[in-house]
Amino acid sequence: MLRRTASALAAVLALATVATACARSGPDPATAARSRGPITVWLSNNAQEAEWGRQMVADWNRLHPDQRVTAQNIPAGKTSEEAISASIIAGTSACLVFNTSPASVPQFQKQAGLVPLSDFPDGEQYIESRSGGLAGQYRSEDGKYYQLPWKSNPVMILYNKKLFAKAGLDPERPRLATYGQFLDTARKLVRSGATEAALWPAPSSEFFQSWFDFYPAFAAQSGGRSLVEDGKPQFDSPAGRQVADFWSTIYREKLAPKELYPGDALADGKAAMATVGPWAVAAYKDRVDWGVVPVPTSDGRPASRIHTFSDQKSVGMFSACENRATAWDVMKFATSKREDGRFLATTGQMPVRDDVEREFANWFAKNPAYRPFADQAGRVVEVPNVAGSIDVWQTFRDAWTRSVVFGRQSPASALREAAAGTRTILGEY
């Protein structure tokens, strides 16, 4: 997960402009595109992902001893994105990063740090045949793909069945589909004394926190709209205002605390629900008897019509890579059906594939608890792939915390101001 502020990343990008003349020059793109040989890949520090990554690399190296891959964790830094940004400046990026945030792709492009995958003869065909209709959300403004959509964690509502039962609620048929039902359930959870909080999302102002409170609910309520579409903000709308009012009620009635919890509130039994994706199941499976339902809507739409935030990570190829032909082959090897199946089995996260449940029917038959996530993975909304994306998110988040969380401004006026600020940012970029 991202751990940074927009201002910190902006400082890194400013340094990139200053440091361009000092940075080590990259390889000739035409030569690199044909070259094969050893490469380095960076993996996240998630234990399950690292386990899969080490095995994937070992399998590749056994089959391709003349094109060895070396894997290591993304270098330490305040955040992985800042570490990657610094490596672009220094010309020391890995060839491939298996944890590239789509929100950072426009910034990495601005730094000339990414290789356009569309330039490979089969680049677009491979991405679109694997990801199906979801692929288009990852196309950049210049029409090219600079990222291979890799794995998705569709955000849903996980809930603690034991705490629901303690509050006198039916843990097998929770009433969470409409805003009214959700609020009534949340009130019973807290007022019964079953739990300290109904749910405990981070109330802090980091821009990415909106991906786990506002954005899933907005995707659901709006029928799958993005924060920005066709260069225009979409959140100052009836759907956006309904979502803001819903969350404002949660905070006003103290169903969610306004303080940051120092751990995992669901795992620790401090909250009865959480907005998370399947990555979290590994952390909860031995601690929480959990159930999962879609994000609520005002009118309680059926699950088959609900969209949510993808919480996706991509694979990026970086311009310091000298052996790009090998790197492209590794990208395809690592996202083949065989490797995607192993990744799913190891991590529980959803490969970004067209109809992932059908592709891996045997695994889901043995692990039916993950089926709701697989179904939801076909209806996800990504962050907008626009220049200035992080600045837009920070502008929105500042308005959200000021109004929805702390009640210092009406949500309607805060959304209106944030939309005006977003239009200014998009115009400047």
C-alpha positions as CSV (number, residue, x, y, z in Angstrom):
1,M,0.0,0.0,0.0
2,L,1.2,3.5,-0.7
3,R,2.6,5.4,2.3
4,R,3.3,8.9,1.2
5,T,1.9,12.4,0.8
6,A,1.3,14.2,-2.5
7,S,3.8,16.9,-1.5
8,A,6.5,14.4,-0.8
9,L,6.1,12.8,-4.2
10,A,6.0,16.2,-5.8
11,A,9.3,17.0,-4.3
12,V,10.8,13.8,-5.8
13,L,9.4,14.8,-9.2
14,A,10.8,18.3,-8.9
15,L,14.2,16.7,-8.2
16,A,13.8,14.6,-11.3
17,T,13.6,17.7,-13.4
18,V,16.7,19.2,-11.9
19,A,18.6,15.9,-11.9
20,T,17.9,14.9,-15.5
21,A,21.2,16.2,-16.8
22,C,23.1,14.4,-14.0
23,A,21.3,11.1,-14.3
24,R,23.0,8.2,-16.0
25,S,21.9,8.0,-19.6
26,G,19.7,5.1,-20.4
27,P,20.3,2.5,-23.1
28,D,19.4,3.0,-26.8
29,P,15.7,2.0,-26.9
30,A,16.0,0.3,-30.3
31,T,19.0,-1.8,-29.2
32,A,17.5,-2.6,-25.8
33,A,14.2,-3.8,-27.4
34,R,16.2,-6.5,-29.2
35,S,18.6,-7.4,-26.5
36,R,18.5,-10.5,-24.3
37,G,20.4,-11.3,-21.2
38,P,20.3,-11.0,-17.4
39,I,17.7,-8.7,-15.8
40,T,16.7,-7.7,-12.2
41,V,13.1,-7.6,-11.0
42,W,11.8,-6.0,-7.8
43,L,9.1,-7.5,-5.7
44,S,6.9,-6.2,-2.9
45,N,7.7,-7.2,0.7
46,N,4.3,-9.0,1.0
47,A,5.3,-12.5,2.3
48,Q,3.0,-14.4,0.0
49,E,3.9,-12.4,-3.1
50,A,7.6,-12.8,-2.3
51,E,7.1,-16.6,-2.0
52,W,5.5,-16.7,-5.4
53,G,8.1,-14.4,-6.9
54,R,11.0,-16.5,-5.8
55,Q,9.5,-19.6,-7.3
56,M,8.6,-17.9,-10.5
57,V,12.2,-16.6,-10.9
58,A,13.6,-20.1,-10.1
59,D,11.4,-21.6,-12.8
60,W,12.4,-19.0,-15.4
61,N,16.1,-19.4,-14.6
62,R,15.9,-23.2,-14.9
63,L,14.4,-22.8,-18.4
64,H,16.6,-19.9,-19.5
65,P,20.1,-20.2,-17.9
66,D,21.5,-17.6,-20.4
67,Q,19.0,-15.0,-19.4
68,R,19.0,-15.1,-15.6
69,V,16.7,-13.1,-13.5
70,T,17.7,-11.7,-10.1
71,A,14.9,-10.9,-7.7
72,Q,15.0,-8.6,-4.7
73,N,12.6,-6.4,-2.7
74,I,11.9,-2.9,-3.8
75,P,14.6,-0.8,-2.1
76,A,13.8,0.7,1.3
77,G,12.3,4.2,1.4
78,K,9.4,6.1,2.8
79,T,7.3,4.4,0.2
80,S,8.0,2.0,-2.7
81,E,6.9,4.7,-5.1
82,E,9.4,7.2,-3.8
83,A,12.1,4.6,-4.0
84,I,11.2,3.8,-7.6
85,S,11.1,7.5,-8.5
86,A,14.6,8.0,-7.0
87,S,15.9,5.0,-9.0
88,I,14.6,6.5,-12.2
89,I,16.5,9.7,-11.4
90,A,19.7,7.7,-10.8
91,G,19.2,5.4,-13.7
92,T,19.3,2.3,-11.4
93,S,15.7,1.0,-11.7
94,A,15.1,-2.7,-12.0
95,C,14.0,-3.9,-15.4
96,L,10.6,-4.9,-14.0
97,V,8.7,-3.9,-10.8
98,F,5.9,-6.3,-9.8
99,N,4.2,-3.7,-7.6
100,T,3.7,-0.6,-9.8
101,S,0.8,1.5,-8.6
102,P,-1.4,2.8,-11.5
103,A,-1.7,6.1,-9.7
104,S,2.1,6.6,-10.1
105,V,2.3,5.6,-13.7
106,P,1.6,9.2,-15.0
107,Q,4.4,10.5,-12.8
108,F,6.8,7.8,-13.9
109,Q,6.0,8.6,-17.5
110,K,6.7,12.2,-16.8
111,Q,10.2,11.2,-15.6
112,A,10.7,9.2,-18.8
113,G,11.1,6.2,-16.6
114,L,8.7,3.7,-18.2
115,V,9.0,1.7,-21.4
116,P,5.9,1.8,-23.5
117,L,4.7,-1.8,-23.7
118,S,2.6,-1.0,-26.8
119,D,5.9,-0.7,-28.8
120,F,6.5,-4.5,-28.5
121,P,4.9,-6.2,-31.6
122,D,2.6,-8.2,-29.5
123,G,2.3,-5.8,-26.6
124,E,-1.2,-4.5,-27.0
125,Q,-2.6,-7.9,-28.1
126,Y,-1.1,-9.6,-25.1
127,I,-2.4,-7.1,-22.5
128,E,-5.9,-7.0,-24.0
129,S,-6.3,-10.7,-24.6
130,R,-5.3,-11.4,-20.9
131,S,-7.3,-8.6,-19.2
132,G,-10.3,-8.4,-21.5
133,G,-12.5,-5.4,-21.1
134,L,-10.6,-4.2,-18.0
135,A,-7.5,-3.4,-20.0
136,G,-8.7,0.0,-21.4
137,Q,-8.5,1.6,-17.9
138,Y,-4.7,1.2,-18.0
139,R,-4.1,2.9,-21.3
140,S,-2.3,6.2,-20.9
141,E,-3.3,9.6,-22.3
142,D,-1.0,9.2,-25.3
143,G,-2.8,6.0,-26.3
144,K,-0.1,3.6,-25.2
145,Y,0.2,1.0,-22.4
146,Y,3.0,1.7,-19.9
147,Q,1.9,-1.0,-17.5
148,L,0.7,-4.5,-17.6
149,P,-2.4,-4.9,-15.3
150,W,-1.3,-7.7,-13.0
151,K,-3.3,-8.4,-9.9
152,S,-6.5,-7.0,-8.4
153,N,-7.9,-6.8,-4.9
154,P,-11.5,-5.7,-5.4
155,V,-12.6,-3.8,-2.3
156,M,-15.6,-5.4,-0.5
157,I,-17.0,-5.4,3.1
158,L,-15.4,-8.0,5.3
159,Y,-17.2,-8.6,8.6
160,N,-16.6,-10.5,11.8
161,K,-19.4,-13.1,12.2
162,K,-18.8,-13.6,15.9
163,L,-19.2,-9.9,16.6
164,F,-22.4,-9.8,14.5
165,A,-23.8,-12.7,16.5
166,K,-22.7,-11.0,19.8
167,A,-24.8,-7.9,18.7
168,G,-27.8,-10.1,18.0
169,L,-27.4,-9.9,14.3
170,D,-27.7,-12.7,11.8
171,P,-24.1,-13.4,10.7
172,E,-25.1,-15.5,7.7
173,R,-27.6,-12.9,6.3
174,P,-26.2,-9.5,7.3
175,R,-28.3,-6.5,6.5
176,L,-25.7,-4.4,4.7
177,A,-27.1,-3.9,1.2
178,T,-28.6,-0.4,1.5
179,Y,-27.3,2.7,3.2
180,G,-30.2,2.5,5.7
181,Q,-29.6,-1.2,6.4
182,F,-25.8,-0.6,6.8
183,L,-26.3,2.3,9.2
184,D,-28.9,0.3,11.3
185,T,-26.5,-2.6,11.5
186,A,-23.6,-0.4,12.4
187,R,-25.6,1.2,15.2
188,K,-26.6,-2.1,16.7
189,L,-23.0,-3.3,16.6
190,V,-21.7,-0.3,18.6
191,R,-24.7,0.4,20.9
192,S,-24.9,-3.3,21.9
193,G,-21.3,-3.1,23.2
194,A,-20.3,-5.9,20.8
195,T,-17.5,-3.8,19.4
196,E,-15.9,-0.4,19.8
197,A,-16.4,0.6,16.2
198,A,-18.6,-0.6,13.4
199,L,-15.7,-0.1,11.0
200,W,-12.4,1.9,11.4
201,P,-11.0,3.2,8.1
202,A,-8.1,5.6,8.3
203,P,-9.5,9.1,8.8
204,S,-6.1,10.6,7.9
205,S,-5.4,12.9,5.0
206,E,-3.0,10.8,2.9
207,F,-4.4,10.9,-0.7
208,F,-4.7,7.1,-1.1
209,Q,-7.0,6.7,1.9
210,S,-9.9,7.7,-0.2
211,W,-9.5,4.4,-2.1
212,F,-10.9,2.6,1.0
213,D,-13.8,4.7,2.0
214,F,-15.1,7.1,-0.7
215,Y,-14.0,5.4,-3.9
216,P,-15.5,1.9,-3.5
217,A,-18.8,3.5,-2.5
218,F,-18.7,6.0,-5.3
219,A,-17.9,3.3,-7.9
220,A,-20.9,1.3,-6.6
221,Q,-23.3,4.2,-6.3
222,S,-22.4,5.8,-9.7
223,G,-22.6,2.6,-11.6
224,G,-18.9,2.4,-12.3
225,R,-17.7,5.9,-12.8
226,S,-14.1,7.0,-12.3
227,L,-13.0,10.0,-10.2
228,V,-12.2,11.8,-13.5
229,E,-13.5,11.0,-16.9
230,D,-12.9,12.9,-20.2
231,G,-10.9,15.4,-18.3
232,K,-13.7,16.3,-15.9
233,P,-14.2,15.5,-12.2
234,Q,-17.2,13.2,-11.6
235,F,-17.5,13.2,-7.8
236,D,-19.4,16.5,-7.5
237,S,-22.5,14.7,-8.6
238,P,-25.6,13.2,-7.0
239,A,-23.8,9.9,-6.5
240,G,-20.8,11.6,-4.9
241,R,-23.0,13.7,-2.6
242,Q,-25.0,10.6,-1.6
243,V,-21.7,8.8,-0.7
244,A,-20.4,11.8,1.2
245,D,-23.6,12.1,3.2
246,F,-23.6,8.3,4.0
247,W,-20.0,8.5,5.4
248,S,-20.7,11.8,7.1
249,T,-23.5,10.0,9.1
250,I,-21.1,7.2,10.0
251,Y,-18.6,9.7,11.5
252,R,-21.2,12.0,13.1
253,E,-22.9,9.1,14.9
254,K,-19.5,7.9,16.1
255,L,-19.9,4.5,14.3
256,A,-16.3,5.0,13.0
257,P,-13.6,6.8,15.1
258,K,-11.9,9.9,14.0
259,E,-8.6,8.7,15.3
260,L,-6.1,6.5,13.4
261,Y,-5.9,3.0,14.7
262,P,-2.3,1.8,15.2
263,G,-2.9,-1.7,13.9
264,D,-5.6,-3.7,12.1
265,A,-8.9,-2.9,13.8
266,L,-10.8,-5.9,12.3
267,A,-8.0,-8.4,13.1
268,D,-7.8,-7.0,16.7
269,G,-11.5,-7.2,17.3
270,K,-11.9,-3.4,17.6
271,A,-14.1,-3.1,14.6
272,A,-16.7,-5.4,13.2
273,M,-16.2,-4.6,9.5
274,A,-13.5,-3.4,7.1
275,T,-13.3,-2.3,3.5
276,V,-10.6,-4.5,2.1
277,G,-9.7,-6.9,-0.7
278,P,-8.7,-10.5,-0.7
279,W,-5.1,-9.8,0.1
280,A,-6.3,-9.4,3.7
281,V,-7.8,-12.9,4.0
282,A,-4.3,-14.3,4.8
283,A,-4.0,-12.0,7.7
284,Y,-7.6,-12.7,9.0
285,K,-8.0,-16.4,8.4
286,D,-6.7,-17.6,11.7
287,R,-8.0,-14.7,13.7
288,V,-11.5,-13.7,12.3
289,D,-14.5,-15.9,11.3
290,W,-15.2,-13.6,8.4
291,G,-17.9,-13.1,5.8
292,V,-18.0,-10.8,2.8
293,V,-20.6,-8.7,1.0
294,P,-20.5,-6.1,-1.7
295,V,-20.1,-2.4,-0.9
296,P,-23.6,-0.9,-0.1
297,T,-25.6,1.4,-2.4
298,S,-28.5,3.7,-1.5
299,D,-31.0,1.4,-3.1
300,G,-29.5,-2.0,-2.4
301,R,-28.6,-3.1,-5.9
302,P,-27.8,-6.8,-6.6
303,A,-24.2,-7.8,-6.4
304,S,-24.2,-8.4,-10.2
305,R,-24.6,-4.6,-10.7
306,I,-22.1,-3.3,-8.1
307,H,-18.7,-1.9,-9.0
308,T,-15.9,-1.2,-6.6
309,F,-12.3,0.0,-6.5
310,S,-9.8,-2.5,-8.0
311,D,-6.9,-1.8,-5.6
312,Q,-4.8,-3.2,-8.5
313,K,-1.0,-3.3,-9.0
314,S,0.7,-3.5,-12.4
315,V,4.0,-4.7,-13.7
316,G,6.1,-1.9,-15.1
317,M,9.2,-2.1,-17.3
318,F,11.6,0.7,-16.6
319,S,13.8,2.6,-19.1
320,A,17.1,1.7,-17.4
321,C,16.6,-1.9,-18.6
322,E,19.2,-2.9,-21.2
323,N,17.7,-6.3,-22.0
324,R,14.1,-5.5,-22.8
325,A,13.4,-8.5,-25.0
326,T,14.1,-10.7,-22.1
327,A,12.1,-8.4,-19.7
328,W,9.1,-8.6,-22.0
329,D,9.3,-12.4,-22.2
330,V,9.6,-12.5,-18.3
331,M,6.5,-10.3,-18.1
332,K,4.5,-12.8,-20.2
333,F,6.0,-15.8,-18.4
334,A,5.0,-14.3,-15.0
335,T,1.5,-13.6,-16.1
336,S,0.8,-16.8,-18.0
337,K,-2.2,-18.8,-17.0
338,R,0.1,-21.3,-15.2
339,E,1.8,-18.6,-13.1
340,D,-1.4,-16.7,-12.5
341,G,-2.9,-19.9,-11.1
342,R,0.1,-20.3,-8.8
343,F,-0.1,-16.6,-7.8
344,L,-3.8,-17.0,-7.0
345,A,-3.2,-20.2,-4.9
346,T,-0.3,-18.6,-3.0
347,T,-1.7,-15.1,-2.3
348,G,-5.5,-15.3,-2.8
349,Q,-5.3,-12.2,-4.9
350,M,-7.1,-12.0,-8.2
351,P,-5.0,-12.1,-11.5
352,V,-6.3,-9.4,-13.8
353,R,-7.8,-11.9,-16.3
354,D,-11.0,-12.0,-18.2
355,D,-13.4,-14.1,-16.1
356,V,-10.9,-15.2,-13.5
357,E,-13.4,-17.6,-11.8
358,R,-13.9,-19.5,-15.0
359,E,-10.2,-19.6,-15.8
360,F,-9.4,-21.1,-12.4
361,A,-12.6,-23.0,-11.7
362,N,-10.9,-25.9,-9.9
363,W,-9.2,-23.6,-7.4
364,F,-12.4,-21.7,-6.6
365,A,-14.3,-25.0,-6.2
366,K,-11.9,-25.8,-3.4
367,N,-11.8,-22.3,-2.0
368,P,-15.5,-21.1,-2.4
369,A,-15.0,-18.3,0.2
370,Y,-13.0,-16.4,-2.5
371,R,-15.8,-16.6,-5.1
372,P,-17.4,-13.2,-4.2
373,F,-14.0,-11.6,-4.8
374,A,-13.7,-13.3,-8.2
375,D,-17.2,-12.2,-9.2
376,Q,-16.5,-8.7,-8.1
377,A,-13.1,-8.6,-10.0
378,G,-15.0,-8.3,-13.2
379,R,-16.6,-5.0,-12.1
380,V,-13.9,-2.8,-10.9
381,V,-12.9,0.8,-11.4
382,E,-9.3,2.0,-11.5
383,V,-7.8,5.3,-10.5
384,P,-7.9,7.8,-13.4
385,N,-4.8,7.5,-15.6
386,V,-4.3,11.2,-16.0
387,A,-1.3,13.5,-15.5
388,G,-1.6,15.1,-12.1
389,S,-3.5,12.1,-10.7
390,I,-1.9,12.3,-7.2
391,D,-2.5,16.0,-6.9
392,V,-6.1,15.4,-7.8
393,W,-6.5,12.7,-5.2
394,Q,-4.9,14.9,-2.5
395,T,-7.2,17.8,-3.3
396,F,-10.1,15.5,-3.0
397,R,-8.9,13.9,0.2
398,D,-8.3,17.3,1.9
399,A,-11.9,18.2,1.2
400,W,-13.1,14.8,2.4
401,T,-11.4,14.9,5.8
402,R,-12.3,18.5,6.3
403,S,-16.0,17.9,5.7
404,V,-17.0,14.2,6.0
405,V,-14.6,13.2,8.8
406,F,-14.3,16.3,10.9
407,G,-17.5,18.2,10.0
408,R,-15.8,21.5,9.5
409,Q,-17.6,22.1,6.2
410,S,-20.7,20.8,4.5
411,P,-19.9,17.8,2.2
412,A,-21.7,19.4,-0.7
413,S,-19.6,22.6,-0.6
414,A,-16.4,20.7,0.0
415,L,-17.0,18.5,-3.1
416,R,-17.8,21.6,-5.2
417,E,-14.5,23.2,-4.1
418,A,-12.6,20.0,-4.7
419,A,-14.1,19.7,-8.2
420,A,-13.0,23.3,-9.0
421,G,-9.5,22.6,-7.7
422,T,-9.4,19.4,-9.8
423,R,-10.3,21.3,-13.0
424,T,-7.5,23.7,-12.2
425,I,-5.0,20.9,-11.7
426,L,-6.0,19.1,-14.9
427,G,-5.7,22.3,-16.8
428,E,-2.2,23.0,-15.5
429,Y,-1.0,19.5,-16.5
